[in-house]
Amino acid sequence: MAISIPNRVVVFDYGEVISRSPSEQDRAALVAVAGCPEPAFWTAYWAHRDGLDQGTTSVPEYWALVAADLGVRWRASTVHALWVADFRSWWSVEPGTLDLIEELYHGGTRLAILSNAGFDFASGFRGSPMALFFERVFVSAEMAAIKPDPAIYTEVADELGIRLDEMIFIDNKSVNTDAAAELGVTAHHFTSVAGLDGFLHSLATHDLR
């Protein structure tokens, strides 16, 4: 099967669009390594994520900030175990989304990834089997902005050699799709594979011969 959307580039967010949300088991494993109460852990975990995604905070610095918020100190071995558990939790792929990406690719549709993510995710995006489908991978830590900063969408369009109104952008956070839409990007707020399937087919060119 193939989905052809000519003269456009479909840009996918990664987390919770291509990937699944971390499972309860994944989350429990991370909290177990941290050895801290769960509500406080997740508050600290998300409080410093933007710095990691912007590339202004390294992985060790990030976990040091989380530890400081929690009032604990972790040895290097624990920090590494936290990183492994966290990193691994984001690599379960949503098969329905990836199947649609494959169909777009076979339809000759241009594809890219734009993810708010740290430097450590870049090699995973570019070295995984799904990298076959994407002509470019944009990782926020390697750029000057993170979503929903308008500058990041402009940079992606410039790098792809297209106008903003030639971009189709898919993200699970409405704040990110709203920001893209305000620039003239055709945006889709991802909530389900079925919804994404309908959206993509509404834009596709159909051969009626």
C-alpha positions in Angstrom: 0.0 0.0 0.0 1.1 3.5 -0.7 0.0 7.1 0.2 1.2 9.8 -2.1 1.2 13.4 -1.0 3.2 15.2 -3.7 4.9 18.5 -3.4 4.7 18.4 0.4 6.9 17.2 3.2 5.3 15.3 6.1 7.2 16.1 9.3 6.6 13.7 12.2 7.2 14.3 15.9 8.7 11.2 17.5 7.6 10.9 21.1 4.0 9.5 21.5 3.4 9.7 17.8 5.9 7.3 16.3 6.8 5.9 19.7 4.4 4.7 22.3 4.2 6.3 25.7 6.5 4.6 28.3 4.6 1.7 29.8 3.7 1.4 33.4 6.4 -1.2 33.7 8.9 1.2 32.2 7.9 4.0 34.5 8.0 1.7 37.5 11.5 0.5 36.6 12.8 4.1 36.4 11.2 5.1 39.7 12.7 1.9 41.3 16.2 2.9 40.2 15.7 6.4 41.6 14.5 5.0 44.9 12.3 8.1 45.5 8.5 8.7 45.9 6.8 8.6 42.6 4.9 11.9 42.5 8.0 13.9 43.5 10.1 12.0 41.1 8.0 12.8 38.1 7.7 16.5 39.1 11.5 16.7 39.2 11.9 14.6 36.0 9.8 17.0 33.9 11.0 20.2 35.5 14.4 20.1 33.8 13.5 18.4 30.5 13.6 21.5 28.3 17.3 22.0 29.1 18.0 18.5 28.0 16.0 18.9 24.8 17.6 22.3 24.1 21.1 20.7 24.4 22.0 23.2 27.2 22.0 20.6 29.9 24.0 17.4 29.6 22.7 14.0 30.7 24.7 14.0 33.9 23.7 17.6 34.6 20.1 16.8 34.0 20.1 13.9 36.6 22.0 16.1 39.0 19.2 18.7 38.8 16.6 16.0 39.3 18.5 14.7 42.3 18.8 18.2 43.8 15.1 18.7 43.6 14.5 15.4 45.3 17.2 16.0 48.0 19.2 12.9 47.1 22.6 12.1 45.7 23.2 9.4 43.2 26.5 7.7 42.4 27.6 7.5 38.8 26.4 3.9 38.5 22.9 5.0 39.5 22.9 7.9 37.1 23.9 5.6 34.3 21.1 3.1 35.3 18.6 6.0 35.3 19.7 7.1 31.8 19.4 3.5 30.5 15.9 3.0 32.0 14.7 6.4 30.7 16.2 6.0 27.2 14.9 2.5 26.8 11.4 3.5 27.8 11.0 5.7 24.7 11.8 3.1 22.1 8.6 1.1 21.9 7.2 2.1 18.5 3.5 2.5 17.7 3.1 0.0 14.8 0.1 1.7 13.2 2.0 5.0 12.9 5.1 3.3 11.5 3.0 1.4 9.0 1.5 4.7 7.7 5.0 6.1 7.4 6.0 3.1 5.4 3.0 3.7 3.1 3.9 7.4 2.7 7.5 6.4 1.8 6.3 3.9 -0.8 4.0 6.6 -2.2 7.1 8.8 -2.8 6.1 11.3 -0.1 8.9 13.2 1.4 9.3 12.6 5.2 11.2 14.0 8.1 11.3 13.8 11.9 11.3 16.9 14.2 11.7 15.9 17.8 12.2 17.7 21.1 15.0 15.4 22.3 18.5 15.4 23.7 21.7 14.6 21.8 21.6 11.0 22.9 18.5 10.3 20.8 20.0 11.5 17.6 22.0 8.4 16.9 18.9 6.2 17.7 16.8 8.1 15.2 19.4 8.0 12.5 20.6 4.5 13.1 17.3 2.6 13.6 15.6 0.7 10.8 12.9 3.4 10.5 15.6 5.9 9.4 15.3 4.4 5.9 12.0 6.4 5.5 13.2 9.8 6.5 15.3 12.2 4.4 16.2 14.3 7.4 16.1 14.0 11.2 15.9 17.2 13.2 16.7 16.9 16.9 16.0 20.0 19.0 19.3 19.6 21.0 21.2 20.1 17.7 19.2 23.2 16.9 18.7 26.7 18.3 15.1 26.2 19.5 12.6 23.7 20.8 9.0 23.3 19.8 6.7 25.4 20.0 9.2 28.2 19.2 8.3 29.4 15.7 12.0 29.5 14.8 12.3 25.7 14.8 9.6 25.3 12.1 11.2 27.9 10.0 14.6 26.3 10.3 13.2 22.9 9.3 11.5 24.4 6.3 14.7 26.1 5.2 16.7 23.0 5.6 14.2 21.0 3.6 14.1 23.7 0.9 10.4 24.3 1.2 8.0 27.0 2.1 6.2 26.7 5.4 2.9 26.1 3.6 4.5 23.1 1.9 5.0 21.4 5.3 2.6 19.0 7.0 3.4 18.6 10.7 2.1 15.9 13.1 2.6 16.2 16.8 0.8 14.8 19.9 0.9 18.2 21.7 -1.6 20.8 20.5 0.6 23.7 21.6 3.2 22.5 19.0 0.7 22.0 16.2 -1.0 25.3 17.0 2.3 27.1 16.7 3.1 25.5 13.4 -0.4 26.2 12.0 0.0 29.9 12.8 2.9 29.9 10.4 0.9 28.4 7.6 1.9 24.8 8.2 -0.8 22.2 7.6 -0.8 20.6 11.1 -2.4 17.6 12.7 -2.8 17.1 16.4 -2.2 13.3 16.9 -4.5 11.5 19.2 -4.9 8.2 17.5 -3.6 6.1 14.5 -7.1 6.1 13.0 -7.3 9.9 13.1 -3.9 10.2 11.5 -4.8 7.7 8.8 -7.9 9.7 7.9 -6.0 13.0 7.9 -3.2 11.6 5.6 -5.7 10.1 3.2 -7.6 13.4 3.1 -4.4 15.0 1.7 -3.4 12.2 -0.6 -3.5 12.2 -4.4 -5.7 9.3 -5.6 -5.2 7.7 -9.1 -8.8 7.3 -10.3 -8.0 5.7 -13.7 
